[in-house]
Amino acid sequence: MANARDIHRRIRAVDNTRQITRAMELVARTQLRRAQERAVSARPYAEALVALLRRVASRGGDHQMSPFFEVRPVSNRLVIPISADRGLCGGYNSSVLRVATREIAEDNPDHLSLVPVGRKGRDHFRRRGIPPYEEFVNIGEEADMGLAESLSRLVTYEFNSGRVDEVVLVFTEFKSVFRQVPQSFRLLPIDPTEAGAEEPESAVRGEGLYLYEPSPAVIFEELLPRFVVNSIFRALTESKASEHASRVTAMKSATDNAGELIEDLTREYNRVRQAQITREITEIAGGAEALAAARGER
């Protein structure tokens, strides 16, 4: 049985840990607020861009001339898993890396280009013998448009040059503080059938038709690179919001668990201390009786 000093030392250690986790929770809440606002504010632009892409794609065969729509037999793939640089965020990293591992499970390593975003993803696949083709680490606490543009240039060059036939993003979509959904998204090639699948009913009736100047082909030349950049940026913002939300939940759970452990240790400390005091009182009383008996004998 541990003595009171050891239990008291452990209580102080757990309390110090609780102060750290509480501080990390407060920091994560502040970062989550900014990341959530950024993720939510990025969605309307992304949705409008997709709607415009679908509308233009449904107006003729001009999109078939764009290399972004070229569907080829998939012999080489480029996969971009987005994870965190740090841990202490619950199951965030393990969930998204599980989806990424499942995504590349059947790929031949010689025909796979892995571009991890975040140190955790890079280290995860390195331990499994899959070296990165390119890596982006130390990405900071907020999504960066510069990073999205760098990734866009990389995947656009790799796809349009024919070195890879498909580009897949693996990221975590932010739903709420308590729910984040890891998923994979095929970034390239863009499916022209899907792009034109959600044409508004008004357009089908002949209302709201557009005349394009310049031609749809020229519009695609400007629109598609922006679509790729925006898709990557949105994945980054969703992932960052999900990371901070997971860290808030994990740190709150750790703080609560530390509080419960302190309560248990405090009760154990009181029992040990009470037993120690009782033993000391018993020893004092026994000593007094022995002393009184010794004096009586004299």
N, C-alpha and C positions, 0 to 999 in steps of 0.2 A: 504494500500500500504506500502510495506516495506521501511524503510529509508535507506539511503546510507551506514550507518555503518553496518547494518545487511547484506546488499547485499555484501559489501566488506568482511565481516567475512565469509560469505558462499563461496565466490570465493576462499578465502585462504584455506578453508576446502576441497573444491573440488580439488584444485590444489595439496594439500598434498596427497589426495587419488590418483590422477593421477600419481604422482611420485612413489607411492607404486606399482600401477598396472604396470607402465612401468618397474620398477625394477624386478617385478615378471615375466613379459614377457621375459626380457633378460635372467633371470635365467632359465626359462622354455625352451628357445631356445637352451641354452647350453646343458641342460639335454636331450632335444629332439635329438640333433645331436648325442650324445653318444648312446642313446637308439635306434635310428633308425639304426645306424651302427651295433649295436649288433643284432637287429632283422633281418636285411638283411643278415648279415654274418651267422646267425644260419640256414637260410633256405636251403642252398645247402646241408648241412650235414643231415638235417631232410628229405629232398627229396631223398637223396641217401640211407638213412636208410630204408625209406618206399619202395623204388624200390628193395632193396635187400630182404626185408621181403616178398614182393610180388613174387619175383623170386623163393625164396626158398619154399614158400607156394605152388607154382604151380607145384612143382616137385614130389609130392607124398602125401601120407596121414599121414606123420610123424607129421605134425602140429596138427592133431586131438588129439594127445596124450598130448598136452600142455594144462594146465588149463587156460591159457590166452585166448584160443579160445573157451572155453566151453560156449555154449549158453544155458541158463536156463530160465524157466518162470520167469518173472520179478515181484517179490513180494517185494523186498527191493532194494532201489536205493541209491546211494551216489552221491550227486551233489556238484560240486566245482565251485562256482561263484567267479570270480576274479575281484575285484574292487580296488579303491584307499583308502589310509588311510586318505586323505584330500579331501576337496572340492575345490571350485574355479577352476573347470575344465569343465565348461559348462555342456553339457548333457551327459558326459562320464559315470558317475556313474548311472544316472537314466536309460540310454539306456541298459546297460548290466544287471542291476538288473530287468528291465522289462522283458528281455528275460529269466532270471533265474526264475522269478516269474511265467511266463507262462510255463516254463519247469516243475515246481513242482506243478502246479495248481491242477492237478488231483490225486496227490499222497496222500496217507494216512499218516498223520504226524507220526504215530507209525511205519511206514515202510519206513521212509525217514531219511537218514543221511546227514546232511548239514555241509559242511566243507568250510566256507567262507574264502577267502584270501583277506584281506583288511578290515579296520575298518568300512568303509561305508556299505559294504555288511553285516557285522555282525550286526551292529546297525539296518539296514533296516529290517532284518528278525526277530530280537529280538522284535522290535516294533509290529510285526505281529504275535507274539506268537510262533515263530519257533526257539527254542534254538539250537545253533550249537552243533554238535557232537564233533567237534574239530575246533579250529580257529587258523588262522595265521595272526597276525596284526603286525604293525610297520615293514613292509617289506622293507622300504628304497626307494630310488629313482632309483635303478637299479635292474634288475632281478638277482636273486641269485641262483646259481646251488645247493647250500646247501639246499635251500627251496624246489627246485624241487625234490631233492633226498628224503627229509623228506616226502613230499607228495606222492612220488612214493612208499616208504616203507609202508605208511599207506594204500593206495588204493590197493596195491598188497596183503597185508595181509588180508584186509577186503574181497577182491574178492576171493582169493584162499582158504580162510577158509570157504567160503560159506555164510558168514553173509550178504553180499550184492550180488545182481545178475547183477547189471549194474552200471558203473561209468561214469558220464557225466561231462565234462568240459564246463563251460560257460565263454567265454572271448571275447575280442574285437580285431579283426584282423586289423592291421595297413595297410592302403592302401596308404594314402598320408597325408599331414598336414591337409587337409581340409576334408578328408573322412576316417572314421573308421567304421568298420562293426561288431556289436555284433553278436555272433553266439554261438551255442551249438555243442559240438563234443563228440560222444560216444567213450570214451577211452577204456573201457573194457565192454564186451568181444570184441576181435578183430574178425572181420568177415572173415573167411578163403576164402569165395567166392569172396569178394571184394578184399582181399589181392592178389589173383591171377588173378584179372580181367584185369589188364593192362600189360599183357605179351608182350614184344616187338615182332614185326613182324619177326625179324631175328631169334628169338627163335622158333617161329612157323614153320619156314622153316627148322629148324634143325641147324641153325648157332648159334654160341655163347653159346652152351650148357655147363653146368658146372658139374664137378665131385666134390662131397663134401667129405672132409676129415677133421674132423670126420663127422659123419652122420648128416643129417638135424635135427634130434631130438636134438643132442648135440648143434648144432648151434642155434636152437631156444631157448635152455636153457640159452644161453648167450645173444642172440639178443633181445629177447622180453623184459626183464627188462630194457635194454638200450632204447628200443623203447618207453616204458612208461615214463622213466625219460626225454627223449628228447622231447616227446610230451608235457609234462607239462612245461618244460623249455621254449619251443618255445611259448606256450600260455602266459607265464609270460613275455617274451621279447616283444611279440606283444602287450600285454596289457600295458606295461610300455611305449612303444613308442606311443600308442594311447592316454594314459593319458597325456603325456607331450604335444602332438600335440593339444589336446583339451584345455589344459591350456594356450598354446600360443595363440590360437584363442580367447579364452575367455578373457584373459588379454589384448590383442590388442583391442578387441571390447570395453572393459571397458575403456581403455585409450582414444580411439577415442571418446566415448560417453562423457567422462569427459571433453575433449577438446571442444566439441560442447556445453556442458552445460556452460563452462566458457565463451565462446563467447556470449551466450545468456545472462548470468548474467552480463557480462561487458557492453553490450548494455543497459540492464536495469539500471545498475549503472550509466551510462553516462546520460540517460534520467532523472533519479531521481536527479542526481547532477546538471544537467543543469536547471531543474525546480527549484531546491533549490537556485541556484545562481540567476536565473531570479527573484525569489521571494524576495531575499535579495536586489537586485538592485532596484526593485520596491519599497520596503519598504524604502530604503535609499533616493530614489528620492522623494517619498511622504513626508518623514520627512523633506527633504530640502525645498520642496515647502511650507510645513506648517510653517517652521521656518521663511522663507522669508516673507510669508504673515503676520506672527505675528510681524515681525520687521516693515513691512510697515504700519501696523495699529498704531504702536507707533509714 
